[in-house]
Amino acid sequence: MGGLSFAIGLAAVVASGRLPHYVATGPFANLHGGLPTGLPAYPRQLPGGGGAGQSEGGFEWTGETADSADEILSYYSRSIDHTIWDVTAVGTQTISFYKRDAPGIRGGVRTLGLETKTFFEIWVTDMKLPAGYPVDFPAGHRARPIGTVAKVADAYVVRWDVDGNASSAAFVKSFAASLTDAGWDVLTLDTGTSTPSLTCRRRSLPALTCSVTVAYEVDLQAKHDPVYPAPGRLVATVRIGPEAQR
């Protein structure tokens, strides 16, 4: 899950005591001390937890608790306001959900259990998805949409900026866990190359498949010192459709 970097980053923020205050707007209207409407704060957080905004189109809250991952996920599966959010999957590490009146807005809960406590994230992002895009296909961790979703033959083709992850391999590993929890079987998983990738198949409808490949894209418009790598970002290309994994 990219867990080590998640834990280190969160621990550093908690230790510093400098947790920024974020007031969500638009589809992320501020409630519960910072969380979007219909998403309750976890009641048994350890002191020092807090929330932070990721971007105008997204929201992320991080915290820690002495409770187990199972207790956190069970709490959110019961306590999310189901008139606002539709929970599509509850797994062993994650929950996935979407906003009922705007299915392009996706969210989830991620957990990372350590010896004496569990770190968790609650996130919501406007993925700008079209009607017909599978509601049970989760969005990736810290993924932000690039451009519009294309339709090529019977497949949706999506591009995500995933530069907020520790590495391309960390993103693919994390997304594989989310897919498994969400009811998709991961068929292949390759994290040992410069372009990590996976393929998957919907468990309840094996004809619907996916492929995900992450590559570093150089920003050709940006100026850079030739001594250092050219600036750019990690981009995930996602295909969903019949035989999309081929």
N, C-alpha and C positions, 0 to 999 in steps of 0.2 A: 504493500500500500504506500510505499514511499514513507513508511512509518517513522523511521529514525529522523528524517529531516522535519517531518510534521511535529514530532515530539520536541526536538531541539528548538525549533522556531517558536513553538508555543511556550515552552519553558522559559526561554529568554524574555519573551514579552511579559509573562506573569512575574518573573523575578524582578524585572525592571520597575514594575508598578505603574508603567505608563501606558495604560490601555486607552486608546482613543475612543471618544464618544461619537457615535454615528447616528444621525437621524435619517431613517429610511424615507423615501418619497415614492410617489407613483404607485406601482403595484406592490411596493415594499413599505407601505404606510407604517409609520413607527407605532409600535405597541410593546407592552411587556418590557420596558426598559431598553428597547432597541431592536427587538425582533419583529419581523413582518407580521401583519395581521393573521391571526389564527395559528401561530407557532409559539407555544408557551416556552418560557425559560425553564431549564431543568431545575427542579426544586432543591436538589442536594449537591450543588456545586461547591467545590472547595474555595476558600477565600482567594481572591486574586483573579477570578475568571472575569471575562468581559467580552465585548463585541467590537467589531471593526468593519467598516465598509470596504468593499473591494473595488467597486466602480459604480457609475450611475445605473448600470444595468444589472447589478448584482449585489448580494449581501452575504456576509459570512460572519458567523459567531463561533468563537472557540472557547472551550472551557475544560475543566477537569473535575473529576469526582472520585470518591472512594468506591462507588458502585461499579458493577460489572457492565460489560458491553450489552449483555442480555437485558439487564435492568433498564439501561438507557433506551435501547431500541423498543422494548416492551412499553415503556412509558410513552414514547412518542407515537407508537402505533395506536395507542388508546387515546392520547390527549390532543393530537392535532385536530383542529376544527375541520371536520369532514364535510362541512357545508362549503368550505373555501378551498380546501386541498384534497385531492384524491390520491390516496396512498396506493401505489402500484405494486410495491414489493417490500417485504420485510425479510432480511437475510440474517446472517450470522455477524456481519460487520457493518452493514449499511441498511438504510431505508431510502426508497426513492418515492417521490411524489410530484404532482404537477398541479397548477392552479386551475380549478374547474372552469372558470369563465375565460381563461386565457391559457390553453394547453401548451403554448410555446414557452411558458414560464415553468421551468423545471427546478426541482430542489431535492435535497436529501440530507441525511445525517450519516456521518462517518465516525467510526470509533477506532481507537487503538488501545488495547489493554496492556498494561505493564504489571509489575509485580504487586504494587499496592494501590494503584489507581488507574483510571481510564481517561485518556484524552478523547475529546469529541469535537466535531465541527457540525454546525447547522448552516446550510448554504442555500441560496436561492439565486437563480440567474435567468434573465430573459434571453432565451436561446434563439428567439425570432424564427420559430419553426412554422411551416405551413400546415394547413388542414390536411389530414391524412397521414402525417408523419406518426409512426408508432408511439403511442403514449407510454408503452411499457419499456421503451428503449431509454436508458438513463443518460443524462448528460455527464460528461467527464469532469473530474475534479479540476476546479479553477480553469474551466474551458470557457472561452468567450467567442461568440460567433464572428466569423469573417465573411462579409458579403451576404448573399442570399443563398438559400438552399436550392440546388439545381436538381432537375429530374432528368436522368439519362436512361432512356428505355424505361424499364420498370423500377429502377433504383433511384433512391434519394442519395445525393452527394453533398456532404456537409464539410465545411472547413472550420476548424476551431483553432484559436490562439491558445496554446497550453503552456505558455512561457512562465506561468506562475508556479509550475511544478519544479521539483528539485532537478529532474532530468527527463529526457524522453523515455528512458526505460522505466523510471519511477511512475510516470503517467500511465504507461501501458499496463504495468503490473496492477496499479490501483484500479484502472478501468476494468481489467479482467475480473477483479474481485467484485466490483459493482455489477457487472453483467451477470456473473454467476448468481449473486444474490437476487437479481431482478428477473431470473427465469430464463436466461440465455446460457447455452452451453458453449464454453470456449473450446474451439476445435484445435487451434494452433496458437502458440504464444512464443514469440521470438524477441528476446531483449538483449541479445548478444551482438547486435550489429549497430551501425550508425543510424539506421532507420528501423527502430523497433516496430513490431507489428503484431496483430492478432487477427484471428477470424472467429466468427461465432455463428450460432444457429439458435433460433427461438425454440425453446423446449416444447412448447405447446403447438407449434406450427413449424416443423423442420424445414419447410420450403423457404421460409424467410430467414435470410442469413445476413452476415455483416462482415466487413473487413475494415481494419483501422491501421493506418500507417502514420508514424510521426517522423518528420524530417525537419532539419534546421533550414530555414529560408533566409537568405541574405537580403538585406534591404539595399537594393541597388541605387536608391536615391540618396542614401546617407553618406556623408563624408567620413572617412576613417583613416587612421594612421596605418600605413602598410605593415608596421611591425606587429600590430595586433589583429586578431580575427575581425572580419567585417561585421558590423552590427546586423542583427536580424532577430528572429524569434522562432520558437518551436511551433510547428503547425501540424495538427492532426487532420488527416483526410479520412472521412468516414463514409462508407457506402453501405446502404441498407436496401435489400431487395432480394428477389429470387436469384440465386447463384451469385450474389454479390461477393462471396468469398473467393470466387475464381479469378 
